[in-house]
């Protein structure tokens, strides 16, 4: 029998990862719709071509699956490192997207 106890810190971290992922998805769609960027990931670009709902649904599904794996293996160092790096990378991507939006808004 496999029983694990998940602490509040882990739940907050996983929730933060989900919020960052959805924020990235929203900002990505906003930037694509305004013609400022294109989706570099060919799989996600295909879903973006089908519409915003399919893009967000697939992003949510992929993020949820990743979070589930990170939660199950949270006691392994590789999972902890992956979780930390995921949060850092999403934060940097969102900062970059916000910078693009800010620069574009100044030129209007």
Protein Blocks (a to p, Z undefined) as FASTA:
>chain_A
ZZddddfklmmmmmmmmmmmmmmmmmmmmmmmnopaccfblklmmmmmnojklmmmmmmm
mmmmmmmmmmmmmmpmklmmmmmmmmmmmmmmmmmmmmmmmmmmmmZZ
